[in-house]
Amino acid sequence: MSYATPYAGLKIVDITQGFAGPYCAGIFALYGADVIKVEPFEGDWIRAIGESYGGQTPLGMVANPHKRSIALNLKSDAARDIVHKLAADADVFLESFRPGVAVRLGVGFDDIQKTNPNIIYGSVSGFGQTGPYAKRPGTDTVLQSFSGLVSVNKGNDGIPHRVGMLVPDTITGVYAHQAVAAALAGRGDEEEGIHLDLSLAQAMGAFLAPKAIERVLAGGEPRLLNAPAGSYETGDGGYIGLALVKEEQYARICDAMGLDDVRDDPRYADFELRAKNFDTLKPVFDARFKEKTTDEWVQIMRESDILAERINSIDDWLNDAHTIETGMAPEVEQVGVGGIPFPTVPGTTPRDANMDQLFPAIGEHGRDVLTGLGLNSEAIDGLVAKGAVHLPD
């Protein structure tokens, strides 16, 4: 155990699919846990989302680093027995079926707790294990819509848009990791395990807590925040993101941009008035930003210590000198894929796990996992013949 791998010696059985649950388990793996990924013969369905490169997709790679994969048919009694054997000495068990499915498969909390009374069992789902929406399917888009996130992401066309990233899934993965880590820290004096309800709906509620509180206190739609903050097109077709958090920063922005008139205009004297009169203020900033290129504005803003930055593409970010020098996205080698950037979680560095692949192929470690349970080659081949286990060629 070390700062780099504080979870070394921790065993997690991960039968989740998609992104949220696997991402939670993947964070533990980044910190040194032995995460055994149990997936169906065709693989976790996240493997089929997006373009495949050498049998891997970007989403699948981010969610499953350093895991050991075994492919099981959970409808088989023999496969369920394997899951229980894996859980017998595990610290954590994670599943992401719709509520009730894990129970029907014989791997629900009560089932696993009989095998391992001290298990920390996490259920990742769209809407949680109880309530009127518990059985509803929940994906990232569904939860962006349900939580209200889409409503606060209106475009210039006035239409609420989905954020172009898996926000609920990613946030749920992070919060789920936090919840499981807290349970691990607190289990010392507990005599039995715990069932954690880890829903995307609840995670998004926590994520959007400031917005929820703001709506209640404002009695409806709150005023525009910190005008003239926003995104502005520049003269060469690029964009600048402009921000301000203190009142005195408005005058500094106006001085840097040569906008003395709006700096001194009483209609824009404070945050509240600028929000009220933003329909007349914004065109002034729109027009001024188009008078110079993105590089020129970035230079001006930096010289004036203004909260502003060019709006980068992902390629821009990857190739930025700061990204490279600070090691934010080091290159890692993946069999069948080659060198790829792998942005790190803050405070971690890529593990040297001495594995054939950083991201596992479907069932890649099945034979090793089963051997670790005490099964010999004949028994393993018998499980394959029964259709309980799939081993890659």
N, C-alpha and C positions, 0 to 999 in steps of 0.2 A: 504494500500500500504506500502511496505517495501523494503529493499534491496533484500530480498528473493523472494518477489512477486511483482516486480515493475509494472507488467502488470495487476494487480488485477483491475477489473472493465472494462477491455478491452474485447470486444466480437468479435470473429472471426467465420465466417461461412466457413467451410472447405469442399468443395466437390471434393477435389483432391483424386487421387488414386496413387498407386505405392509407391515410397519412397521419391522422392525429395520434392514434394508438402506437403505430410503429415509430413515429417521431419521438414520442415519450420514451419508449424503450431504447431508441437509438441514442438519446442523450445519455442514458445510463451506460450504454456500450462505449460511447466516447470517453467516459470517465473510468473505464476499466471493468465494468460488469461483464459477466458471462451471460449473454442474452441468446437464448435458443429460440429461433423463429420457427414456429410451426405454421406451415402454410399448405393449402391444397395442392394436388398434383399439378394443376395448371398454374400455380403460383398465386401469391397475393394479387388481388385485382389492380393494385396500384402499378404493377409491372406493365399493364396494358394501357395506361393513361399517358398519352404523349408518344413522341417518337422513340423507338427503341434503338439503342446503340450497343452492339455486342451483347444483346440479351438483357440490357439494363435501360431503365428510363431515368431521367433526371430526378423525378419525384421519388422513385423507388430507391435511388442511390442515397439521396439526402436522408430518407427515413430509416435506412437499414445498414448503416456502417458498422463494421466489425461484428456483425451477428453471425451465429452459426445456424444454418437453415436445414430443416428436416421437413420433408413432404409427407403428410399423413392424410388418410381418408377418415375423417372424424365420424363418419357414419358406421365405421367398422368397430366392432367390440375390441379387436386387437389394438387398433390405433388409439382408442380411448384408454386402454390399459397403459399404453406407452405414455400418454399425456399424464396420467396419474403417477406413473413412476418418475417422470421428469419433475412433477410438482412435489414429490415426497420430500425432497431436500432443498426445494427452492425457497427463496425469500419473498419473491413477488410473482404473481400470476396476472397477466393482462389479457382481456378479451374485448371484442368490439362488435359482437352480434347484436341484433335487435333484442330488446328485453324478452326473455323467455326462451330464446333459441339455445343459449348455452346450457340451460337446465335440461331441455329436451335432448341435448347431445350428451348429457351426463358429465358436463364439465362446469356446471354452475358453482356458485360460491359454496353452498352447503356440501356439494359433492367433493370439491377440492379440499374443503376444510376437514372433511372426514379423513382424507389422506394426510393432510398437513394442518393440524389445528392452529398453527401460528402464522399461516399464510396471510400476506397482504395482497388482497385480490382487488383489482381495478377493472371496472366495467366502463368502457368508452362507448358513448352512443350520441345520437343527435339530440334527443330531448330528455334523456335521463331515464331512470328505471321506474319511475312512478309518474302519475299525472295523466291528464287526458290525451296528451300527445306522445306518450311513451312509445307507442308502437309505430309511430310515423317514421318513415325513412328520413334521414338527415344528411345532406351533403353540404359542402362548403357554400355553394350558391344558396341553398335553402336557408342555411343559418345566417348568412349575410343578410338575406331578405327578412327573416323572422326577427332578428335582433335589432333591426333598425340601422345597421351599418350602411346599407345601400341608400337609405333616406338622407344621410348626411354626406353623401358623395355625389352631389348633383353636378352634371357637366354644364358647359356653356349653353347647351341646348335646353337646360332646365329639367332634364330627365334624370332621375336617380339611376346611377350605374353601379354594377358590381365592381368591387375593387379587383384589379387584375392580378391577384395573388391569393393563395389559400390562407386567408387571414384566420377564419375560425378554426381550421384544422391545425394551423401552426400554433396559434395561441392556446388551443386546448392541449396540444402536446407539451407545451412549456408548463402550463398550469398543472397538468396531470403529473408531470415529473416532479413539480414542487410538492404536490399533495402526497405522492408516494414517498418522496424523500422525507417529508415531515413525519409520515407514518413510520418509516424506518427508524427515524431518530427517537420517536416516542414509544416504541414497542417494548423497551426494556422491562418495564414493570407490568406490562399487560400479559394476561394469562391465555389470551386467544387472539386470533387474527382479526382482520377488519375488512369489510366490503366497502370500497370507495366508489361512489357514483360520480363519474367523470364525464359530464355532458358538454357537448359543444354549445348548447343553449346557455348553460350556466357560465361557461368560460367567456362567452361573448358578453353576458351581463356584467361580469367583473371587468372586462376590457373596456366596455362602454359606460362604466359607472359615472365618470364625470359628466357625460352627456345626459344620463338619466337624472342625476341630481340637478343639473342645470335646467332641464325642461320643467321640473317640478317647481323650483324656486322662481323661475322666470314666468311661470304661469302659461307656458306655451313656447312658441318659437323664440329662442334667445337672440339678442342682437348679434350682428356680425362681429366676429372676434378680430380685434387688432387691425382694423383697416388702416392703411391700404395693403396689408399683407396679402400675398397671392402669387399667382404665376403670370408672367408677362412675356410676350413675344418680343424678340429683339430685331434689329435691322437686318440680320443675316439669316433669319428664320429659326434661330435658336430660341431658348427660353431661359428665363431667370426666375428662381424662386426667392421671393422677398419676404422677410419677417421683421417684426418688431414686438418687443415685450414690455418696453418701458416708454413712458410718455415722451421723454426727451429724445428718444431715437427718431421720432418723426421729423423733428427739425433737422437732425443730422442727415437724414435721407434726402430731404428737400434741398439742403445746402449742397450735397454731393451731386445732385441731379440738376442743379440750377433752377429749382422751382420755388423761387422766392414768393411768388404770388400766392400759391396754395399753402405755403408755410405760414404766411401772415393772415390768411383769410379766416375771419372769425367762424365761418361755417365748419371749419376743420380744426377747431382749437383743441379738441381732446378726442379720446377714443370714442366716446358716445356720440359726439357730433359727427365725427368722420363716418361712423357706421350709418348714422341717419342720412347723411348726404353722400353716400358712396356712389350713387348713380351719377353724380356730377364730378366726383373726384377721380374715379377710375379712368374715364376717358383721357384725363390729363396725363396720368401715368402711362396708359397704353401708348399714347402718341409719343411721349418723351422716350420711352424705352426703344421705340422703333428708329430712333435717330442715331443709334450706335450699335455696333456689333456685340455679340455675347462676350467675347474676350475683352472688349473695351469696358463694358459694364462691370464685368468681374473684377478687373483691375481697379476701377473707380471705387467699387464697393469695399474691396479689401483695404485700399489705402485709407478709407474713411471708417474702417472698423464697423461696417454695417453687416447685419445678419442677412446675407444673401449668397446664393450659390447658383452656378449654372445647373440646369436640369439635365443630368447625364443620362445616357443610355446605359444599359448593363455593360456593354462593351467599353464605354468610356470609364466606368467605375473600375472594371477589371484591369484596365491599362493605365490607370492613374498612378502617378509616382507615389502618392501616399499609401494607396492600397498595396502596392508592390513592396515598398520599403518596410511597412509595418507587418507584413505577412498575413494580411487579412484573408487572402484566398490562395494559399499555397497549392502548388501542383502536386497531385498524387497520381500514381500509376494504377490502372485498372485493367486486368486481363481482358482482352477482346475489345477494349475501348481505347487504351493508350493514356496519355497524360491529360488530366482534366483539372480545372480549378475546384477546390473544395473549401469554400468559405467556412471558417471555424466559428464555433460558439465562443463568445467572449470568455477569456480565462482558461481556454483549453488549447492544446496543440494536437495535431494529428497523431494518433497512436501508432507505434510500430508494433503491430499485433502478431507479426510473423505468420501471416495468413497468406494463402494462395491468392486471395482476392480481398480487396478492401470491402467490396459489396458482394454478398454471397449470391451464387446461382441457386436456382430452385433445387432444394434438397441436397445441395453440395456437401453438407456435413452429416447427412443422414446415417451413413455407416459408422462414422466416428461417434456420433451421439448414442447410437444403439449399442455400440461396443462398450461405451462408458456406463451403460446400464447393466452390463454383464452378459449381453447376448453374444453368442458366437456366430460365425459366418453362416452355418447351417440354419440357425434360428432366424437370422436376418433374411436369408434367401426365402425362408418359409413365409415370412411376413410379406415379402414382395409378391410371392405367388398367390397369397390370399387377397391381394389388393389392398392391404392395410398401409403399405409403405411404397413410395416411389423413389428409386435411386437413379440419378442421372447416369447416362451411358459413359 
